[in-house]
């Protein structure tokens, strides 16, 4: 059991200047109070009140006497009040609604696990494991697992393995299995290749014929013969700390793949975008997910037609056509950024999210 000071929630993540310029717009039908539930995130709670949940830090009152961020917890009651003409969420009692002038207060109370900003469990595996290799990577030239002297096809922690290739003694390496190659749907350019982490090894003694002895120190999956051995990327040391801000793409991007085997995804699932560092994407940026508008053919009301493509769940056409507007069906936050590919967590979805859907500025 531990103690903490409960003041008004201090938003340690500041928004960029463009976001600060946004006006806080309350969602139609918003509640006047909310009781925090187990499993809630700050994004979820703010989504009950705001049309733009990524502006959540401005909805929470700041206690200037508290230096460190203090979280809210399941069971806390949050009330919507107005301070100097702007909406704020404060701790209080159900039904409290009035114009107030806030003064900082501090008290001691027993609390448990705090409410996170987003669902970190949904992305933790991606922060620490899989990697996207640049388009110019040559996996065939990289060191690979030969096996062990136990004739195992699947190798486990604490076993001694042998690698074909030179490694630096004492250094840790990631073991990866080649995954999907990602291409731009319009240009056909290769954007990168997914490397699926299977384990971590520590390099040991060098042997003749270019063979290096390694110790398998961690299994993510079964390590197999032929898995590639690569230096652990810098991104593997990322902290789960995000400054939420609206995306600022010059145009639109596209969802090119899902993290799983399915072609559809929903809330708290991870998708791959065809935009990355070269496009100005930053960790914590929030994108609108857009369902592409269909095209309608025909020269008059009597000749209108479209054709359903069942594999994509969308409608596509040939000949002269006019396209209907794209529809926003959710939001996603970029959290792991590579040169030309980004991983994003779906924060909201009011429709099935599919490969081929667009992403743009919210």
N, C-alpha and C positions, 0 to 999 in steps of 0.2 A: 504494500500500500504506500502510495507516495503523495506528497502534498505539492500544490502549486498555487501561485497567485492567480486569481481570476479577475481580470479587469476587462475592459472592452477589448475585443479582438484586434490585435495589431497586425496589419497587413504588411508583411515584410517584403512581399514581392511588389515592386512598383511597376506601373505601366509606362510604356514609352510615351513621348509627348503627343504623338498622334492619337493614342488611345485616350489620354487625359482630356483631349479636346472633345471627345464624344460626350453626348448628353446622356445621363442615366435615364433610360426609358423603362418604366414599369410595365410588366406584362399584363395584358388584359385578364381580369379575373384572378389577380394575385391575392394571396391570403394576407391578413393583417398580422398573423403570428404563425410560428412554426415550431414544433417540438422536434429536436434533432433525434434521428433514429440511427441505430447501429447499421453500418454499411453506407451511410450518407457520405458524400464528398462535398467540399465547398462549392464545386461546380454545380452539383445536383441541387443544393440548397438555393444558391443564387438563381438557378434556372426557374425556381418557383416564383421568383419576384421580377427578374430582369429579362428584357428582350435580348440583351447581349450579355450572356453570363460571364464572358471573359473580362468584363469590367467589375467583377466581384470585389476587388480590394476597395473600391470607392464606396461600396455599399456598407462596409463594416466600419464602425466607429474606432478611432485611434485613441489610445490612452497614452499621453506623452510621458507619463512617469514610468512606463515600463519599457525597458530597452529591448528585451527579447520578445519574439512572437509568442503569444499565448493562444492556444487553440480552443475551439469549442468542443464539447463532448456530447455523446448520446445522453438524452434526458434534458439538456439545456433548452430553455424556452427563448426563442428569438422573436422580437417584436419589430414591426416596421413603424418607424417614427419619422418625423420631418425635422431636420436641423438646418436652420438658415436657408430654408427653401429647398433642401435636397433630401431625398430619401436615405435613411440609414437603418441598419439592423443593429439592435442592441439586445442584451440579455434582460429579461424581465418576466412579466406574468402574462398569461393569456388574456387577450382583450384589451391590453394597454395600448392606447392610440391617442397621442396628443402632441402638440408642439412643445418642445422642451429645450432647455439650455443645459448641455451636458457638463458635468464636472467629474474628474477622475475619482474612482473609488477602488479600493483594493481590499480583498478579504481572502481568508484561507479556507480551502475546502478540499475534501478528498475527491480525486478524479482518477479516471482510468485512461484507456486508449483515446487519443485525440482524433478528430475528423481530419483526414488528409485533403489536399487540394483536388487531386484526381485519384482514380483507382490505380495505385502504384503496382498492385499485384498483377494487373493485366499487362504491364510492360516490363516488369523486373527481369524476366527471362531474356527479353530482347536487349535490355541495357547491358547485360553481362555475358551474352553468348554469341548469337549469330552475327554475321558480318557481311557487308556488301563489298566485293572486290571491284576495283576499277575495271573499265572495259578493256584496258590494255594489259591486264594481268594474264600471265601464262602459267596456268595451274600445272600443265604437263611438265614444266621445268622446276617445280618446287619439290622439296623433300617430302617423302611419304613413308607411311608405316609399312615395314616389311613383315612384322609379326613378332612372336616370341618363341621361346624354346619349348613351350608346352603344347604347341600345335593348336592354340586357340584361334578360332575365327572371330570371337567377340572377347575383347580384352578388358580387364577390370583394374580398379585402383590398386596400387602398391605393387603391381607387376612390372618386371623389367621388360622393355620392348626394344626393338631395333629399328632404326630409321635409315633409309637410303638418302644420304645427303649430309652435308657438313652443318653442324650446329655449334653454338658457343657454349662451352661447358659451364654449368651452373645457372644458365639462363632458362626462364620459363617460356614455353611456346604453347600456342593453341593448336589443337588437332581439329581439322575441319573436313567435312564431306562436301564435295561440290554439289550445289543446288541449281535452282532455276536460273536461266539467263534472262535478264530483263531487257526488252527492246521498246523503243518508242513506236507507238502504233501508227504514226503518220510517216516519219522519216525512215523507220526501220533500223535506226542507229542502235547499237548495243549500249545500254546505260550502265550495266554492271552485272555481276553474277553473285548470287547468294552463296555464302559459305556457311554451312550448318555445323556449329560447334559440337564435337563429340567428346572432347576431353581436354585436359591440360597436362603437359609433360615437362619434366626438368631434364635438360641435357646433361649427359655424363661423359664417359670416356669415348674417344674416337678409336675406331678399329680399321683394319685394312679394308681396301676396296670401297672406300667412301661410306662406311657404315658407322653410325653413331648410336651408342647405347643411351637410352632414356628411361626415366622412372615415371610411370603413369600416376600422377598425384590426384587427379580428379576425373570422374566420369560425369558427363552430361547425358550422353547416350553410350551405347556399346561402341567402343573404338574398334575399328575393323581394318584389315589389311587394305592398303591403298589410300586410306585417309591422308590428307595433306597436312604437313606440319609447317605452321607459319608463325612469325612473331606476333605476339598479342597486340592488337591495334590500340592506339591511344584511347579510342572511344570506349574501350572495355573498362576504363576507369571512371566513366561518367558518374556523377552523382545525380540522384533523382530530384533535381531542383530546377524548377521551371518558372520563368517569368512570362506569364500569359499575356499575349498581345495579338491584335488582329494581323493576319497575313497581309503582305503588301506585294502581291504578284503583279507584273505588268499586264498579264492576260490570265488565262486559265491553265491548270494542269489536269492530270488524269490519274485515276486509280488504275494501276497497271497489274496489280496482283494482290491476293489475300495472303495472310500469314499461314493459313491452313490449306487444306486440300479443296475446300469448297470455293465456288465462284461468287458466293454471297457472304455478307457479314452484317453484324448488328452492333449494338452498343457495347463498348469496352472490348472490341476486337481490333486487331492491328491490320492496317492496310499499307501497301507500298505506293508511293507517289512518284511520278516521273519528273519531279523537280527537286533540286538539291542546293548545295552551297553555291554553285555557279549561277543559280537563279535567285540568290539572295534569301533562301529559306533559312530560318533560324529556329533553334530549339525553343518550344513554347508557343510558337505562332499557331493561331487558330484559323482554320480554313472552313469556308462554307462548302458542304457537299452538294453538288448539283446533279439532279437527274436530267440528262439531255432531253431537250424538247424534240418531239417527233417532227417529221416533215409531212406536209399534206400536198398531194398532187391533184391536179385538175384545174380546168379553166373556168368552171362555174360551180354553183352549188350542187348541181345534179351530177357532176363528174368527180367529186372529191373521193379520194381513196388513199389507203395506206396498207402496208403489208406488215404483219406481225412476225418478228424473228424470235421464236420461242427460246432459243439458246441464250439470248441476252435479256429476254423479258422486255425488250423495247421495240419500237416500230421504226422501220427504215424504208426508204423509197428510192425509186429510180425515175428518171425523167425530170421535167420541170416541177419544182416544188417550192413551197414556202415553209420555213421552220417555225414551230411553235416555241414560246419562251421556255428556257430551262427552269426547273423547279428546285428550290432548296429543300433538301430532305434530311439535313443534319449538319453537324459540325465535327471536325476532327482536329486534333492537336499534334503537330510534328514534334517528335521527341528524340530522334536519332537521325542525323543528317550526314549524307555522303555527297560526293561531287555532283552526281546527277540523279540520285535517288534519295528519298526520305521515307522513314517509317513514321506512321501517324496513328494515334489512338482515336477511335470513334467515340466521341463524348455524347452525342445525341443522334438518334436515328428514328424517324417516323415512317420509314419505308425500308425495305431490304436494300442494302448497299451492294452494288455490283461492280465488277471490273468494267471499265469503260465509263463509269460516272466521272464527272468533272469535279475539280476543286478550284475555288476562287476566293477572292477576298470577301469576308463576311459583311 
